[in-house]
Amino acid sequence: MTSPPRFKDALEVFARHHVDLIVVGGVAAVIGGAPLATFDLDVVHARNSANLDRLRNALDELDARYRDPAGRLLRPDASGLAGTGHHLLQTRCGPVDVLGAIGRGRTYEDLLSDSAAIDLDGLTIRVLGLAALIQTKEEAGRDKDRAVLELLRQALRGSARLERP
Amino acid sequence: MEPRDPAASGDFRELDGNDSLIRWMMSLSPAERLQVLQGFVDSIGEFVRDQSTAIQRRP
């Protein structure tokens, strides 16, 4: 049986282990103000060795394993997490996708300047902004990305209007 | 008389239906937006559990 998503609980574990990551995907879109639904937490992590150690500790605490259709118990390892691939994991806080890069190969370092530290009632997390999120989804060009693009663009326009003095 | 620019006036009623929802989301704090998502996900989970139980009880 898979665990239902508990987004903030998962983020708290990453924060407790001081993992350098950027929240992307649907959760970033919602935090940015887009009214959409998602069931997984997508993060792009820094791939230096110290951060990979912290990430592995956090994933251990989350009891992370790959979402394997064959039902095998496969755990993420350091060598895999060091690459730019996508690790689609099930955790005790629901599905978590740990991504080495998104869009046209954008890494944590590439995305950092387009992200902001956001306070979630005492929990500070780094979240990708809507404009950059749109750009990475345009680059990815998958059907599921294209399906939400117009809503993200509307949300970006809405946020710009509200920020206007 | 010049036509009003809904964007400039901030009048979302003249924009499409998603905009009122977007405007409401934008009025929330980031933490509250995440709570909205969590609430939606929880309600879907509850619905699925109820449906499973109902199916199991069918004769």
Backbone of each chain as ProteinMPNN parsed JSONL, in Angstrom:
{"seq_chain_A": "MTSPPRFKDALEVFARHHVDLIVVGGVAAVIGGAPLATFDLDVVHARNSANLDRLRNALDELDARYRDPAGRLLRPDASGLAGTGHHLLQTRCGPVDVLGAIGRGRTYEDLLSDSAAIDLDGLTIRVLGLAALIQTKEEAGRDKDRAVLELLRQALRGSARLERP", "coords_chain_A": {"N_chain_A": [[0.848, -1.181, 0.0], [0.573, 2.199, -0.866], [1.815, 5.236, 0.553], [-0.127, 8.113, 1.344], [0.228, 11.457, -0.055], [2.087, 13.733, 1.921], [2.94, 16.667, 1.967], [4.2, 18.804, 3.42], [5.314, 17.489, 5.582], [7.236, 15.872, 4.339], [8.908, 17.859, 3.301], [9.804, 18.964, 5.667], [11.466, 16.958, 6.641], [13.53, 16.964, 4.728], [14.471, 19.55, 5.237], [15.327, 19.334, 7.881], [17.531, 17.762, 7.573], [19.132, 19.482, 6.269], [19.223, 19.611, 3.459], [20.206, 20.79, 0.345], [18.009, 21.934, -1.912], [15.598, 22.544, -4.535], [12.225, 23.174, -4.735], [10.164, 22.115, -7.297], [7.904, 21.723, -10.113], [4.453, 20.662, -9.625], [3.888, 21.297, -6.915], [5.494, 23.538, -6.495], [4.237, 25.222, -8.293], [1.711, 25.531, -7.114], [2.415, 26.749, -4.672], [3.328, 29.068, -5.761], [0.931, 30.148, -6.493], [-0.738, 29.031, -8.393], [-3.764, 27.467, -9.247], [-3.853, 24.353, -9.113], [-3.73, 20.721, -9.104], [-1.706, 18.221, -7.609], [-0.007, 15.142, -6.97], [2.467, 14.455, -6.281], [5.69, 15.304, -4.934], [8.101, 17.272, -6.308], [11.549, 17.671, -6.537], [14.623, 19.391, -7.166], [17.92, 18.625, -6.658], [21.05, 19.723, -5.161], [24.13, 18.469, -6.388], [26.558, 18.01, -5.18], [29.052, 16.26, -3.191], [28.756, 16.446, -0.377], [26.124, 17.332, -0.091], [24.806, 15.238, -1.296], [25.2, 13.225, 0.573], [23.686, 14.245, 2.691], [21.191, 14.238, 1.48], [20.778, 11.503, 1.038], [20.602, 10.612, 3.672], [18.248, 11.909, 4.437], [16.457, 10.703, 2.672], [16.635, 8.101, 3.566], [15.436, 8.382, 6.084], [12.917, 8.96, 5.22], [12.207, 6.556, 4.254], [12.587, 5.899, 1.551], [11.984, 4.423, -1.612], [12.269, 3.131, -4.973], [9.536, 3.656, -7.224], [8.548, 0.943, -8.255], [7.138, -0.933, -10.767], [7.171, -3.682, -10.715], [7.261, -4.258, -8.106], [9.589, -4.571, -6.672], [11.976, -3.995, -4.041], [13.754, -1.348, -4.255], [16.326, 0.781, -3.501], [17.325, 4.252, -3.616], [20.659, 5.092, -4.617], [23.94, 6.525, -3.908], [25.523, 6.905, -6.218], [23.681, 6.932, -8.289], [22.095, 9.146, -7.579], [23.886, 11.139, -7.967], [23.885, 11.761, -10.595], [22.202, 13.284, -13.498], [19.718, 12.278, -13.72], [16.227, 11.235, -13.263], [14.606, 10.357, -10.291], [12.129, 8.467, -9.321], [10.35, 8.209, -6.597], [8.813, 6.402, -3.902], [7.709, 7.323, -0.737], [7.407, 7.429, 2.887], [5.991, 9.671, 3.173], [4.516, 9.929, 0.899], [4.591, 10.123, -2.783], [7.729, 11.111, -4.049], [9.644, 12.877, -6.275], [12.908, 12.9, -7.127], [15.083, 14.927, -8.692], [17.761, 15.218, -10.885], [18.182, 17.075, -12.856], [16.183, 19.38, -14.768], [13.891, 20.244, -17.47], [15.689, 21.673, -20.126], [18.072, 20.272, -19.263], [18.594, 21.661, -16.856], [20.207, 22.31, -13.873], [20.422, 22.229, -10.232], [22.117, 24.395, -9.581], [21.811, 25.939, -11.874], [19.174, 26.719, -11.619], [18.996, 28.148, -9.338], [19.072, 31.01, -9.189], [16.595, 31.646, -10.12], [14.903, 30.94, -8.184], [13.309, 31.205, -4.943], [13.599, 31.731, -1.414], [11.119, 30.535, 0.583], [8.808, 31.068, 3.167], [7.095, 28.736, 5.043], [5.132, 28.87, 7.308], [7.176, 28.871, 9.37], [8.835, 26.949, 8.348], [11.403, 27.062, 6.135], [11.759, 26.956, 2.717], [13.247, 26.42, -0.512], [11.939, 27.538, -3.531], [11.039, 27.149, -6.926], [10.399, 29.845, -9.125], [7.371, 30.999, -10.807], [7.746, 31.894, -13.489], [10.157, 30.696, -14.314], [9.435, 28.078, -13.934], [7.489, 27.741, -15.889], [9.121, 28.047, -18.109], [10.822, 25.791, -17.913], [8.961, 23.778, -18.233], [8.062, 24.275, -20.786], [10.388, 23.676, -22.131], [10.67, 20.956, -21.533], [8.449, 19.86, -22.785], [6.607, 17.749, -22.712], [3.447, 15.999, -22.936], [2.025, 16.14, -20.513], [3.184, 18.324, -19.348], [2.608, 20.369, -21.143], [-0.113, 20.456, -20.794], [-0.637, 21.92, -18.491], [0.402, 24.361, -18.92], [-0.955, 26.743, -19.82], [-2.531, 27.447, -17.639], [-0.538, 27.972, -15.763], [0.631, 30.174, -16.981], [-1.467, 31.998, -16.804], [-1.608, 32.243, -14.04], [0.852, 33.425, -13.556], [0.492, 35.878, -14.839], [-1.537, 36.829, -13.227], [-0.225, 37.075, -10.756], [1.593, 39.039, -11.389], [-0.09, 41.21, -11.829], [-1.098, 41.637, -9.271], [1.157, 42.37, -7.941], [1.643, 44.789, -8.978], [2.064, 48.243, -8.31]], "CA_chain_A": [[0.0, 0.0, 0.0], [1.386, 3.404, -0.939], [1.451, 6.271, 1.518], [-0.659, 9.317, 0.704], [1.161, 12.585, 0.028], [2.099, 14.698, 3.04], [3.98, 17.509, 1.386], [4.985, 19.576, 4.385], [6.1, 16.545, 6.387], [8.413, 15.495, 3.54], [9.801, 19.023, 3.237], [10.421, 19.124, 6.989], [12.571, 15.987, 6.745], [14.652, 17.508, 3.938], [15.01, 20.737, 5.921], [16.024, 18.889, 9.092], [18.828, 17.222, 7.138], [19.829, 20.582, 5.588], [19.437, 19.252, 2.054], [20.045, 21.893, -0.615], [17.121, 21.528, -3.006], [14.605, 23.511, -5.003], [10.934, 22.557, -5.051], [9.729, 22.444, -8.657], [6.701, 20.949, -10.433], [3.125, 21.096, -9.206], [3.894, 21.927, -5.583], [6.03, 24.89, -6.692], [3.193, 25.989, -8.972], [0.68, 25.869, -6.117], [2.989, 27.732, -3.746], [3.365, 30.309, -6.534], [-0.429, 30.675, -6.629], [-1.508, 28.391, -9.471], [-4.76, 26.542, -8.682], [-3.837, 23.032, -9.745], [-3.566, 19.605, -8.169], [-0.628, 17.271, -7.88], [0.088, 14.137, -5.907], [3.858, 14.176, -5.926], [6.585, 16.417, -4.613], [9.263, 17.24, -7.199], [12.651, 18.52, -6.079], [15.924, 19.316, -7.839], [18.891, 18.7, -5.564], [22.461, 19.994, -5.457], [24.736, 17.141, -6.536], [27.9, 17.89, -4.583], [29.085, 15.044, -2.365], [28.224, 16.703, 0.969], [24.661, 17.388, -0.171], [24.306, 13.884, -1.593], [25.155, 12.507, 1.859], [22.511, 14.737, 3.445], [20.001, 13.777, 0.765], [20.605, 10.067, 1.312], [20.107, 10.481, 5.05], [16.837, 12.322, 4.448], [15.674, 9.67, 1.972], [16.56, 6.952, 4.483], [14.412, 8.676, 7.098], [11.614, 8.909, 4.53], [12.012, 5.175, 3.792], [12.375, 6.044, 0.106], [12.32, 3.349, -2.55], [11.757, 3.439, -6.306], [8.188, 3.205, -7.545], [8.848, -0.141, -9.197], [5.902, -1.649, -11.119], [7.311, -5.104, -10.38], [7.154, -4.381, -6.655], [10.875, -4.848, -6.02], [12.402, -2.966, -3.085], [14.986, -0.76, -4.785], [16.614, 2.045, -2.82], [18.239, 5.136, -4.349], [22.026, 5.079, -4.085], [24.688, 7.776, -4.093], [25.994, 7.085, -7.594], [22.535, 7.321, -9.102], [21.663, 10.5, -7.216], [24.911, 12.087, -8.418], [23.669, 12.06, -12.006], [21.143, 14.247, -13.824], [18.492, 11.519, -13.963], [15.036, 11.422, -12.421], [14.399, 9.243, -9.363], [10.711, 8.515, -8.965], [10.391, 7.451, -5.347], [7.689, 6.357, -2.955], [8.227, 7.505, 0.618], [6.334, 7.356, 3.892], [5.227, 10.914, 3.002], [3.971, 9.957, -0.45], [5.541, 10.103, -3.904], [8.708, 12.197, -4.142], [10.522, 12.754, -7.438], [14.186, 13.569, -6.89], [15.485, 15.182, -10.078], [19.109, 15.788, -11.025], [18.058, 18.232, -13.75], [14.858, 19.449, -15.406], [13.86, 21.041, -18.697], [16.829, 21.408, -21.0], [19.259, 19.948, -18.467], [18.879, 22.665, -15.838], [20.572, 21.731, -12.586], [20.173, 23.061, -9.041], [22.869, 25.651, -9.696], [21.2, 26.729, -12.952], [17.836, 27.185, -11.23], [19.059, 28.853, -8.053], [18.752, 32.442, -9.296], [15.164, 31.776, -10.442], [14.143, 30.418, -7.051], [13.288, 32.091, -3.776], [13.355, 31.069, -0.125], [9.726, 30.815, 0.96], [8.468, 30.638, 4.53], [5.84, 27.985, 5.187], [4.849, 28.853, 8.744], [8.339, 28.468, 10.151], [9.688, 26.065, 7.547], [11.865, 27.807, 4.961], [12.163, 26.088, 1.61], [13.539, 27.142, -1.751], [10.907, 27.172, -4.515], [11.241, 27.736, -8.25], [9.37, 30.827, -9.476], [6.445, 30.591, -11.866], [8.29, 32.157, -14.828], [11.138, 29.652, -14.606], [8.689, 26.817, -14.006], [6.899, 27.724, -17.237], [10.209, 27.842, -19.069], [11.291, 24.397, -17.873], [7.907, 22.916, -18.779], [8.117, 24.47, -22.242], [11.563, 22.936, -22.614], [10.423, 19.516, -21.408], [7.583, 19.626, -23.938], [5.786, 16.536, -22.624], [2.012, 16.291, -22.938], [1.561, 16.518, -19.168], [3.679, 19.681, -19.091], [1.839, 21.302, -21.985], [-1.493, 20.522, -20.294], [-0.798, 22.904, -17.403], [1.128, 25.6, -19.232], [-1.803, 27.93, -19.902], [-2.91, 27.814, -16.272], [0.639, 28.596, -15.141], [0.794, 31.527, -17.56], [-2.513, 32.836, -16.21], [-1.207, 32.52, -12.654], [1.969, 34.384, -13.608], [-0.091, 37.189, -15.146], [-2.272, 37.234, -12.03], [0.706, 37.505, -9.71], [2.188, 40.312, -11.831], [-1.092, 42.256, -11.601], [-1.231, 41.921, -7.844], [2.385, 43.01, -7.47], [1.718, 46.129, -9.54], [1.699, 49.231, -7.278]], "C_chain_A": [[0.892, 1.242, 0.0], [0.881, 4.435, 0.057], [0.899, 7.48, 0.784], [0.322, 10.479, 0.854], [0.972, 13.395, 1.303], [3.269, 15.639, 2.748], [4.85, 18.187, 2.439], [5.847, 18.666, 5.247], [7.372, 16.137, 5.64], [9.419, 16.645, 3.498], [10.504, 19.249, 4.57], [11.589, 18.163, 7.168], [13.776, 16.499, 5.952], [15.299, 18.696, 4.647], [15.817, 20.328, 7.149], [17.409, 18.338, 8.758], [19.641, 18.254, 6.344], [20.167, 20.243, 4.131], [19.226, 20.496, 1.186], [19.206, 21.392, -1.775], [16.189, 22.673, -3.374], [13.33, 22.737, -5.316], [10.501, 23.045, -6.427], [8.378, 21.741, -8.887], [5.432, 21.535, -9.835], [3.098, 21.784, -7.858], [4.453, 23.351, -5.675], [4.977, 25.781, -7.347], [2.126, 26.437, -7.982], [1.203, 26.929, -5.142], [3.1, 29.103, -4.435], [1.995, 30.903, -6.797], [-1.255, 30.059, -7.735], [-2.49, 27.38, -8.875], [-4.774, 25.215, -9.432], [-3.563, 21.962, -8.691], [-2.379, 18.744, -8.585], [-0.55, 16.308, -6.709], [1.54, 13.808, -5.574], [4.636, 15.459, -5.704], [7.823, 16.27, -5.488], [10.339, 18.175, -6.656], [13.873, 18.298, -6.963], [16.976, 19.548, -6.769], [20.278, 19.105, -6.069], [23.213, 18.667, -5.416], [26.184, 17.085, -6.067], [27.872, 16.79, -3.531], [28.504, 15.264, -0.969], [26.694, 16.712, 0.932], [24.07, 16.012, -0.48], [24.238, 13.04, -0.321], [23.924, 12.928, 2.661], [21.22, 14.232, 2.805], [19.733, 12.303, 1.057], [20.091, 9.835, 2.729], [18.621, 10.846, 5.138], [15.974, 11.249, 3.782], [15.58, 8.395, 2.806], [15.459, 7.17, 5.518], [13.01, 8.597, 6.482], [11.283, 7.501, 4.019], [11.757, 5.144, 2.279], [12.802, 4.805, -0.658], [11.719, 3.716, -3.902], [10.336, 2.92, -6.46], [8.322, 2.164, -8.659], [7.573, -0.921, -9.501], [5.965, -3.131, -10.755], [7.289, -5.335, -8.874], [8.46, -4.697, -5.946], [11.236, -3.695, -5.076], [13.763, -2.437, -3.531], [15.179, 0.608, -4.156], [17.5, 2.924, -3.707], [19.638, 5.075, -3.755], [22.78, 6.333, -4.518], [25.091, 7.978, -5.55], [24.849, 7.507, -8.51], [22.119, 8.763, -8.847], [22.663, 11.558, -7.674], [24.718, 12.492, -9.874], [22.518, 13.038, -12.218], [19.785, 13.565, -14.032], [17.376, 11.846, -12.988], [14.8, 10.173, -11.58], [12.976, 9.343, -8.823], [10.506, 7.587, -7.779], [9.04, 7.45, -4.645], [8.297, 6.483, -1.566], [7.074, 7.371, 1.61], [5.515, 8.647, 3.898], [4.728, 11.046, 1.569], [5.037, 9.981, -1.535], [6.446, 11.339, -3.886], [9.588, 11.926, -5.351], [11.769, 13.584, -7.192], [14.884, 13.688, -8.244], [16.87, 15.824, -10.12], [19.107, 17.028, -11.893], [16.66, 18.204, -14.348], [14.946, 20.317, -16.658], [15.017, 20.657, -19.591], [18.098, 21.24, -20.166], [19.596, 20.955, -17.397], [19.081, 22.008, -14.467], [20.182, 22.676, -11.45], [20.86, 24.419, -9.19], [22.273, 26.551, -10.773], [19.904, 27.397, -12.497], [17.856, 28.13, -10.025], [18.617, 30.316, -8.156], [17.281, 32.677, -9.646], [14.278, 31.246, -9.31], [14.178, 31.429, -5.911], [13.064, 31.257, -2.53], [11.979, 31.505, 0.367], [9.484, 30.273, 2.369], [7.111, 29.946, 4.534], [5.566, 27.817, 6.675], [6.016, 28.286, 9.55], [9.281, 27.523, 9.445], [10.1, 26.835, 6.294], [12.348, 26.836, 3.898], [12.417, 26.941, 0.374], [12.603, 26.617, -2.842], [11.19, 27.873, -5.831], [10.086, 28.691, -8.567], [8.543, 30.381, -10.673], [7.047, 30.783, -13.265], [9.278, 31.06, -15.236], [10.462, 28.278, -14.732], [8.061, 26.657, -15.399], [7.977, 27.409, -18.27], [10.672, 26.378, -19.088], [10.233, 23.452, -18.441], [7.823, 23.067, -20.295], [9.274, 23.669, -22.829], [11.327, 21.428, -22.591], [9.472, 19.049, -22.514], [6.754, 18.35, -23.888], [4.315, 16.929, -22.584], [1.557, 16.793, -21.575], [2.059, 17.909, -18.783], [2.86, 20.697, -19.873], [0.427, 21.52, -21.43], [-1.684, 21.606, -19.235], [-0.207, 24.268, -17.746], [0.228, 26.835, -19.218], [-2.234, 28.399, -18.509], [-1.747, 28.491, -15.548], [0.848, 30.008, -15.676], [-0.247, 32.484, -16.98], [-2.137, 33.218, -14.778], [-0.075, 33.542, -12.618], [1.44, 35.786, -13.905], [-0.84, 37.726, -13.917], [-1.348, 37.743, -10.95], [1.341, 38.834, -10.091], [1.211, 41.457, -11.582], [-1.151, 42.646, -10.133], [0.009, 42.604, -7.29], [2.501, 44.444, -7.968], [1.294, 47.154, -8.483], [0.416, 49.982, -7.638]], "O_chain_A": [[1.849, 1.327, 0.77], [-0.31, 4.501, 0.364], [1.398, 7.838, -0.282], [1.145, 10.491, 1.77], [-0.15, 13.699, 1.706], [4.397, 15.443, 3.201], [6.078, 18.152, 2.362], [6.971, 19.018, 5.604], [8.449, 16.064, 6.231], [10.623, 16.436, 3.639], [11.659, 19.673, 4.604], [12.596, 18.519, 7.781], [14.905, 16.472, 6.443], [16.522, 18.832, 4.656], [16.867, 20.906, 7.427], [18.338, 18.438, 9.559], [20.705, 17.938, 5.813], [21.254, 20.551, 3.643], [18.198, 21.166, 1.282], [19.64, 20.526, -2.535], [16.021, 23.634, -2.623], [13.353, 21.764, -6.07], [10.477, 24.248, -6.688], [7.784, 21.223, -7.942], [5.344, 22.734, -9.572], [2.362, 22.753, -7.672], [3.951, 24.261, -5.017], [4.843, 26.954, -6.997], [1.689, 27.588, -8.009], [0.503, 27.892, -4.831], [2.984, 30.148, -3.795], [1.891, 32.035, -7.27], [-2.367, 30.516, -7.998], [-2.091, 26.528, -8.081], [-5.626, 24.994, -10.292], [-3.214, 22.26, -7.549], [-2.1, 18.572, -9.772], [-0.975, 16.623, -5.597], [1.814, 12.987, -4.698], [4.293, 16.529, -6.207], [8.518, 15.257, -5.417], [10.065, 19.336, -6.352], [14.129, 17.193, -7.44], [16.932, 20.549, -6.055], [20.634, 18.872, -7.224], [22.979, 17.839, -4.535], [26.95, 16.223, -6.498], [26.806, 16.424, -3.035], [27.836, 14.381, -0.43], [26.046, 16.161, 1.822], [22.992, 15.659, -0.001], [23.322, 12.234, -0.158], [23.218, 12.096, 3.231], [20.279, 13.848, 3.499], [18.591, 11.908, 1.293], [19.249, 8.967, 2.958], [17.844, 10.181, 5.823], [14.891, 10.926, 4.269], [14.57, 7.692, 2.762], [14.659, 6.276, 5.795], [12.048, 8.215, 7.147], [10.225, 7.276, 3.431], [10.849, 4.467, 1.796], [13.847, 4.215, -0.384], [10.78, 4.508, -3.978], [9.975, 1.883, -5.903], [8.222, 2.481, -9.844], [6.983, -1.51, -8.595], [4.935, -3.76, -10.515], [7.297, -6.479, -8.419], [8.461, -5.048, -4.766], [10.837, -2.553, -5.303], [14.798, -3.021, -3.212], [14.319, 1.483, -4.259], [18.328, 2.412, -4.461], [19.795, 5.014, -2.536], [22.324, 7.093, -5.372], [25.013, 9.093, -6.065], [25.03, 8.339, -9.399], [21.827, 9.509, -9.781], [22.325, 12.739, -7.758], [25.322, 13.46, -10.334], [21.936, 13.552, -11.264], [18.824, 14.199, -14.468], [17.544, 12.609, -12.037], [14.796, 9.059, -12.104], [12.667, 10.19, -7.984], [10.489, 6.364, -7.916], [8.242, 8.377, -4.784], [9.289, 5.823, -1.256], [5.916, 7.219, 1.219], [4.471, 8.719, 4.547], [4.538, 12.16, 1.079], [6.23, 9.876, -1.252], [5.975, 12.465, -3.727], [10.21, 10.867, -5.446], [11.704, 14.807, -7.064], [15.231, 12.683, -8.865], [17.117, 16.843, -9.473], [19.923, 17.93, -11.702], [16.027, 17.151, -14.429], [15.928, 21.024, -16.879], [15.299, 19.477, -19.795], [19.072, 21.973, -20.342], [20.767, 21.106, -17.048], [18.233, 21.257, -13.984], [19.68, 23.776, -11.681], [20.25, 25.461, -8.952], [22.229, 27.772, -10.617], [19.577, 28.5, -12.935], [16.875, 28.814, -9.733], [17.871, 30.802, -7.305], [16.778, 33.789, -9.485], [13.063, 31.122, -9.463], [14.967, 32.374, -5.915], [12.422, 30.208, -2.579], [11.716, 32.695, 0.543], [9.902, 29.166, 2.707], [6.111, 30.505, 4.084], [5.752, 26.733, 7.229], [5.852, 27.337, 10.317], [10.408, 27.316, 9.894], [9.252, 27.215, 5.486], [13.225, 26.007, 4.14], [11.874, 28.037, 0.234], [12.49, 25.409, -3.05], [11.539, 29.053, -5.851], [8.926, 28.372, -8.304], [8.948, 29.513, -11.445], [6.877, 29.925, -14.131], [9.238, 30.561, -16.36], [10.872, 27.438, -15.533], [8.101, 25.582, -15.997], [7.77, 26.609, -19.183], [10.887, 25.804, -20.156], [10.569, 22.442, -19.06], [7.546, 22.1, -21.005], [9.147, 23.062, -23.892], [11.731, 20.711, -23.507], [9.662, 17.985, -23.102], [6.245, 17.91, -24.918], [3.979, 18.062, -22.238], [0.794, 17.756, -21.485], [1.426, 18.595, -17.981], [2.47, 21.741, -19.35], [-0.153, 22.597, -21.567], [-2.78, 22.151, -19.099], [-0.304, 25.212, -16.962], [0.606, 27.866, -18.663], [-2.292, 29.599, -18.239], [-1.941, 29.46, -14.815], [1.196, 30.922, -14.929], [0.057, 33.643, -16.698], [-2.321, 34.361, -14.357], [-0.048, 34.419, -11.755], [1.88, 36.763, -13.3], [-0.781, 38.917, -13.61], [-1.65, 38.739, -10.292], [1.6, 39.668, -9.225], [1.617, 42.546, -11.174], [-1.242, 43.825, -9.791], [-0.064, 43.327, -6.296], [3.319, 45.222, -7.478], [0.273, 46.962, -7.823], [-0.028, 50.844, -6.88]]}, "seq_chain_B": "MEPRDPAASGDFRELDGNDSLIRWMMSLSPAERLQVLQGFVDSIGEFVRDQSTAIQRRP", "coords_chain_B": {"N_chain_B": [[-14.527, 57.577, -25.293], [-12.177, 55.637, -23.657], [-11.557, 52.093, -23.861], [-11.696, 50.067, -20.938], [-8.872, 48.711, -19.341], [-8.677, 45.567, -18.172], [-6.555, 44.318, -16.949], [-4.977, 46.411, -16.038], [-6.687, 47.612, -14.251], [-6.993, 45.657, -12.446], [-9.256, 44.195, -12.392], [-10.525, 41.204, -12.251], [-12.845, 40.024, -13.038], [-13.414, 40.435, -15.638], [-11.843, 38.771, -16.992], [-10.915, 35.342, -17.842], [-12.612, 32.359, -16.503], [-10.846, 31.005, -14.782], [-9.5, 32.959, -13.507], [-10.647, 34.099, -11.214], [-10.279, 32.119, -9.379], [-7.515, 31.998, -9.38], [-6.995, 34.537, -8.408], [-8.012, 34.281, -5.837], [-6.272, 32.312, -4.832], [-3.899, 33.767, -4.924], [-4.387, 35.525, -2.918], [-3.843, 34.179, -0.659], [-1.407, 33.063, 1.778], [1.839, 31.569, 1.046], [2.064, 29.248, 2.665], [-0.611, 28.733, 3.255], [-1.558, 28.191, 0.694], [-0.281, 25.783, 0.179], [-1.572, 24.276, 2.088], [-4.138, 24.228, 1.013], [-3.734, 22.628, -1.248], [-2.928, 20.267, 0.077], [-5.261, 19.682, 1.461], [-7.002, 19.142, -0.657], [-5.808, 16.855, -1.778], [-6.026, 15.124, 0.404], [-8.804, 14.909, 0.559], [-9.412, 13.613, -1.814], [-8.149, 11.179, -1.328], [-9.709, 10.266, 0.804], [-12.165, 9.984, -0.461], [-11.571, 7.96, -2.306], [-11.004, 5.847, -0.552], [-13.522, 5.544, 0.663], [-15.031, 4.767, -1.55], [-13.808, 2.316, -2.15], [-14.438, 0.855, 0.115], [-17.216, 0.8, -0.135], [-17.51, -0.704, -2.462], [-16.446, -3.153, -1.643], [-18.398, -3.904, 0.155], [-20.532, -4.535, -1.387], [-22.955, -6.969, -2.343]], "CA_chain_B": [[-14.16, 56.931, -24.022], [-11.249, 54.524, -23.903], [-11.938, 50.848, -23.188], [-10.956, 49.791, -19.709], [-7.912, 47.605, -19.369], [-8.92, 44.786, -16.955], [-5.293, 44.016, -16.264], [-4.525, 47.61, -15.327], [-7.596, 47.902, -13.144], [-6.996, 44.548, -11.492], [-10.596, 43.62, -12.372], [-10.391, 39.861, -12.788], [-14.134, 39.513, -13.517], [-13.472, 40.547, -17.089], [-10.939, 37.777, -17.547], [-11.633, 34.063, -17.92], [-13.09, 31.812, -15.238], [-9.78, 30.59, -13.869], [-8.849, 34.084, -12.846], [-11.144, 34.334, -9.855], [-9.608, 31.117, -8.555], [-6.121, 32.452, -9.254], [-6.994, 35.7, -7.517], [-8.183, 33.773, -4.48], [-5.006, 31.668, -4.444], [-2.891, 34.808, -4.704], [-4.693, 36.227, -1.661], [-3.389, 33.323, 0.433], [0.043, 32.975, 1.982], [2.355, 30.316, 0.488], [1.721, 28.123, 3.549], [-2.035, 28.449, 3.076], [-1.722, 27.564, -0.624], [0.106, 24.375, 0.325], [-2.658, 23.623, 2.844], [-5.237, 23.997, 0.065], [-3.365, 21.434, -2.022], [-2.963, 19.097, 0.961], [-6.673, 19.396, 1.728], [-7.563, 18.514, -1.859], [-5.242, 15.503, -1.864], [-6.635, 14.34, 1.488], [-10.216, 14.63, 0.248], [-9.413, 12.58, -2.863], [-7.818, 9.919, -0.658], [-10.875, 9.864, 1.583], [-13.182, 9.553, -1.424], [-11.152, 6.663, -2.853], [-11.195, 4.851, 0.52], [-14.968, 5.321, 0.804], [-15.473, 4.0, -2.718], [-13.293, 0.946, -2.005], [-15.242, 0.216, 1.153], [-18.56, 0.574, -0.694], [-17.413, -1.814, -3.437], [-16.237, -4.392, -0.894], [-19.632, -4.258, 0.871], [-21.583, -4.966, -2.309], [-23.175, -8.423, -2.318]], "C_chain_B": [[-13.293, 55.706, -24.327], [-11.726, 53.251, -23.197], [-11.068, 50.633, -21.953], [-10.011, 48.628, -19.904], [-8.083, 46.804, -18.084], [-7.632, 44.513, -16.188], [-4.847, 45.213, -15.438], [-5.408, 47.893, -14.116], [-7.58, 46.815, -12.087], [-8.355, 43.893, -11.405], [-10.58, 42.259, -13.056], [-11.713, 39.346, -13.364], [-14.229, 39.578, -15.031], [-12.532, 39.557, -17.762], [-11.623, 36.419, -17.475], [-11.836, 33.443, -16.545], [-12.014, 31.381, -14.272], [-9.279, 31.743, -13.018], [-9.36, 34.363, -11.442], [-10.497, 33.347, -8.885], [-8.144, 31.511, -8.328], [-6.046, 33.626, -8.275], [-7.134, 35.258, -6.063], [-6.888, 33.118, -3.989], [-3.95, 32.716, -4.105], [-3.14, 35.563, -3.39], [-4.205, 35.438, -0.442], [-1.875, 33.421, 0.607], [0.54, 31.688, 1.337], [1.999, 29.095, 1.343], [0.258, 27.732, 3.383], [-2.293, 27.781, 1.725], [-1.358, 26.08, -0.549], [-0.958, 23.612, 1.108], [-3.857, 23.327, 1.946], [-4.959, 22.725, -0.742], [-3.462, 20.18, -1.158], [-4.399, 18.691, 1.26], [-7.332, 18.696, 0.545], [-7.105, 17.06, -1.962], [-5.867, 14.593, -0.802], [-8.076, 13.965, 1.149], [-10.332, 13.583, -0.851], [-9.138, 11.211, -2.229], [-8.998, 9.357, 0.12], [-11.961, 9.318, 0.665], [-12.848, 8.154, -1.962], [-11.356, 5.559, -1.816], [-12.676, 4.513, 0.683], [-15.503, 4.471, -0.343], [-15.048, 2.542, -2.605], [-14.124, 0.175, -0.994], [-16.623, -0.134, 0.615], [-18.554, -0.614, -1.658], [-17.27, -3.147, -2.713], [-17.519, -4.878, -0.207], [-20.725, -4.749, -0.071], [-21.722, -6.485, -2.292], [-22.71, -9.093, -3.631]], "O_chain_B": [[-13.646, 54.861, -25.15], [-12.235, 53.31, -22.077], [-9.884, 50.969, -21.929], [-10.351, 47.657, -20.579], [-7.694, 47.271, -17.013], [-7.613, 44.481, -14.958], [-4.4, 45.069, -14.3], [-4.927, 48.358, -13.083], [-8.08, 47.003, -10.978], [-8.616, 43.126, -10.479], [-10.616, 42.169, -14.283], [-11.723, 38.354, -14.093], [-15.027, 38.866, -15.641], [-12.446, 39.524, -18.99], [-12.789, 36.339, -17.089], [-11.305, 33.932, -15.547], [-12.235, 31.386, -13.061], [-8.707, 31.539, -11.947], [-8.605, 34.809, -10.578], [-10.205, 33.679, -7.736], [-7.613, 31.372, -7.226], [-5.154, 33.694, -7.43], [-6.466, 35.785, -5.174], [-6.462, 33.349, -2.857], [-3.206, 32.579, -3.134], [-2.225, 36.162, -2.825], [-4.16, 35.965, 0.669], [-1.159, 33.815, -0.312], [-0.263, 30.786, 1.097], [1.673, 28.034, 0.811], [-0.078, 26.548, 3.37], [-3.15, 26.903, 1.621], [-2.033, 25.232, -1.134], [-1.219, 22.442, 0.83], [-4.514, 22.297, 2.099], [-5.827, 21.867, -0.897], [-4.002, 19.161, -1.587], [-4.719, 17.504, 1.308], [-8.122, 17.769, 0.723], [-7.907, 16.157, -2.202], [-6.195, 13.439, -1.076], [-8.515, 12.846, 1.417], [-11.244, 12.756, -0.829], [-9.797, 10.221, -2.546], [-9.26, 8.155, 0.106], [-12.6, 8.312, 0.974], [-13.715, 7.287, -2.061], [-11.821, 4.468, -2.147], [-13.042, 3.346, 0.825], [-16.319, 3.572, -0.138], [-15.821, 1.638, -2.922], [-14.471, -0.987, -1.203], [-17.141, -1.221, 0.871], [-19.481, -1.424, -1.665], [-17.879, -4.144, -3.1], [-17.718, -6.076, -0.008], [-21.726, -5.31, 0.373], [-20.724, -7.203, -2.233], [-22.823, -10.31, -3.777]]}, "name": "protein", "num_of_chains": 2, "seq": "MTSPPRFKDALEVFARHHVDLIVVGGVAAVIGGAPLATFDLDVVHARNSANLDRLRNALDELDARYRDPAGRLLRPDASGLAGTGHHLLQTRCGPVDVLGAIGRGRTYEDLLSDSAAIDLDGLTIRVLGLAALIQTKEEAGRDKDRAVLELLRQALRGSARLERPMEPRDPAASGDFRELDGNDSLIRWMMSLSPAERLQVLQGFVDSIGEFVRDQSTAIQRRP"}
